[in-house]
């Protein structure tokens, strides 16, 4: 698990393409500290497993499902990527719980400035938007953000200067694709409330009575 608080921007050092997969090597400093084989690194929102590493880089295998569902297939050598190491149980949870399992890809339809903030309007599919709610959490390329507005075609987030400068959002422009991970709690709640789960005692009534609604 991760928090969506980016530790650093790494740089794609090399890409070895397979027929439907790839092997990615990323230059990084901070996340390379105390690195071990099998460690998880959130890379542009995608949880990757370290298969090899040096003092200033790590390598990970990208399987076909990840290539299909995320923007990692579009990375090029020299591209910056958001990086975050897995959450320690003793850490502060500065963002929200992020699994690194991408729900799908969205498109930046509009970007604009308002005083000290940058706004992004992101178009997404109905399958994603059903879990996006006003003032809820969403991870965009691994960055924990708060949803400001949402409708049936897109949602909007507002970003402070620090977040923009410390992440790949500083390089983003209209038309770019981004990885989206919805709040995992929304998906679990929906599954528990589905009629095909007759044994579940979790109902809207139950949630209301216990101050969840």
Steps between C-alpha positions, in 0.01 A plus 500: 500500500599862437384846605506694173766738635773498234857467631685595184492510123706226339612484137442208263852372431416216262210298363533146370191415301351152476215400271238607756712584803804708587784536749541849641812646663457828688766732640416612854678620810270513801298185430823310430602541864478170691350326197450122490396248237122461505434847641199688364542839333199703389596626153257750345233336713591141409632263766818345357721232653875556506673220306849653502664818629820701525588792726308745282246300299258210510350261246148358484308267269180636343251225418250516209200590721687801636603604149136487387343676797749779574712768331827315569492362145539857371811584705818594316863513610558827683140541617447605865289276725348545846650266760394394848619213718250275678342632819650398836247437777683761708469770230263796500218453248529838331283419198260205487534122465625429148545143377688567177239305303379722217129508412554661162636791303355851479568797269585852612237706318583838647761670723479851642644717774315661791723712724742249661328184375490302176173338398471181297182372339537128427270301273444140603272205425172438687662193662748735670272798561254290703761497778597869474317726747532865593753548783600134471852371431649390169854407393619655172831353380551391860431844649238521775257778406162626617211507253351851485225439245364197315231431241414217259787573256790644697632612838714791617788529744689806624874474566727712719836624358704255712315195363532621143874571526587179688314268261461436129197730496738787423559341157135414432292669232153478347449168320743304717392163641519431874464189717198506731447300817167549675463486877507128581246544784231599248546174309487283812188680622327450165579127500367456854175675412432299182181289512690189386664494842200381705707424810626856534364695795644826361209709377439873456295482820789338686751759372269788599439365850873463557583852379663398173248707300 
